[in-house]
Amino acid sequence: MTDIFSHADEKTWIPTPDGNRRRVLVHTDELMLVEFVFDKGGVGALHSHPHVQASYVAEGRFDVTIDGRSEILEAGSSFIVPSNLVHGVKALEAGRLVDSFAPYRADFLA
C-alpha cells in the first residue's frame, strides 16, 4: 500500500507509449488513481484490460470510444469502462483525465 495522502507535485510524470503523460497519484491493491495529460490531438489508443475503469474529464474535450460507441465529453463529464471492453480517447484540445482502476494497474508501477 502507498501513503494514504498524496500530493500531486511529489509524483513523477511518466511518458506513455502513445505519446502522452501519466502519474500514479495513489493506490492500494484494490484501487488506483492516475492522472493523464494530453496535448491537442493526443490519442489514447484503443485497448482493453481486465480492470474496471472510471474516468473524470478534469480539463479539455475528448472524443471517447467505448465498445464501438463514441461520445464527445467535456470538463466535468465522466465515463466508466467495464472490464475487458475496448476503449480509447482522442483529445480534441489539450486536456487532462483522472482515471481510477479496480484493482490497481501493476503495469503502471513497473
C-alpha positions in Angstrom: 0.0 0.0 0.0 1.1 3.5 -0.7 0.6 6.5 1.5 -2.9 7.4 2.5 -2.4 11.0 1.4 -0.9 12.0 -1.9 0.5 15.3 -3.1 0.5 15.5 -7.0 3.5 17.8 -7.1 5.5 15.0 -5.5 4.6 12.4 -8.1 6.6 11.7 -11.3 5.2 12.1 -14.8 5.9 9.0 -17.0 5.6 9.2 -20.8 3.0 6.8 -22.1 3.7 4.6 -25.2 1.2 6.7 -27.2 2.9 10.0 -26.5 1.0 11.3 -23.5 2.0 11.5 -19.8 0.7 9.9 -16.7 1.4 9.9 -13.0 0.1 7.5 -10.4 -1.4 9.6 -7.6 -2.3 6.9 -5.0 -3.1 3.2 -4.9 -3.9 0.2 -2.8 -4.2 -3.4 -4.2 -7.9 -2.7 -4.7 -7.9 0.7 -6.3 -5.6 3.1 -8.2 -5.9 6.8 -9.1 -4.0 8.0 -12.1 -3.7 11.4 -13.9 -3.2 11.6 -17.6 -2.3 14.7 -19.7 -2.9 15.0 -23.4 -1.8 17.6 -25.9 -4.4 18.6 -28.5 -4.7 15.7 -30.9 -3.2 13.3 -28.4 -4.6 9.7 -28.6 -5.1 7.1 -26.0 -5.0 4.1 -28.4 -7.9 1.6 -28.4 -7.1 -1.1 -25.9 -8.7 -3.3 -23.2 -7.7 -4.6 -19.8 -9.4 -6.6 -17.0 -9.6 -3.6 -14.7 -12.8 -1.7 -14.3 -12.0 2.0 -15.1 -13.9 5.2 -14.1 -12.6 8.4 -15.6 -13.3 12.1 -15.0 -12.5 14.8 -17.6 -10.7 17.4 -15.5 -9.8 19.7 -18.4 -10.4 19.8 -22.1 -12.6 17.9 -24.6 -12.2 14.3 -25.6 -13.7 12.0 -28.2 -14.2 8.9 -26.1 -14.9 5.5 -27.6 -16.1 2.5 -25.5 -17.1 -0.8 -27.1 -17.6 0.9 -30.5 -19.7 3.7 -29.2 -18.3 7.3 -29.3 -19.2 10.5 -27.5 -17.7 13.9 -27.0 -17.0 14.7 -23.3 -16.0 18.0 -21.8 -14.6 19.1 -18.5 -16.8 17.9 -15.7 -18.0 14.8 -17.6 -17.1 11.2 -16.7 -17.3 7.7 -18.1 -16.9 4.1 -16.9 -15.3 1.2 -18.8 -16.4 -2.3 -17.7 -13.8 -5.0 -17.6 -12.3 -6.1 -20.9 -14.2 -3.6 -23.2 -12.2 -2.0 -26.0 -11.8 1.8 -25.4 -9.7 4.8 -26.2 -9.7 8.6 -26.4 -8.7 11.4 -28.6 -8.0 14.9 -27.2 -9.9 17.5 -29.2 -8.0 20.1 -27.3 -5.3 19.9 -24.6 -6.8 18.1 -21.6 -6.5 16.1 -18.5 -8.2 12.9 -17.4 -8.2 11.4 -13.8 -8.7 7.7 -14.0 -9.5 5.1 -11.3 -8.8 1.4 -11.8 -10.0 -1.5 -9.8 -8.0 -3.4 -9.0 -4.8 -1.4 -9.4 -2.7 -1.5 -12.6 0.5 -3.3 -11.6 1.9 -2.4 -15.1 1.7 1.3 -14.2 4.1 0.7 -11.3 6.8 -1.3 -13.2 
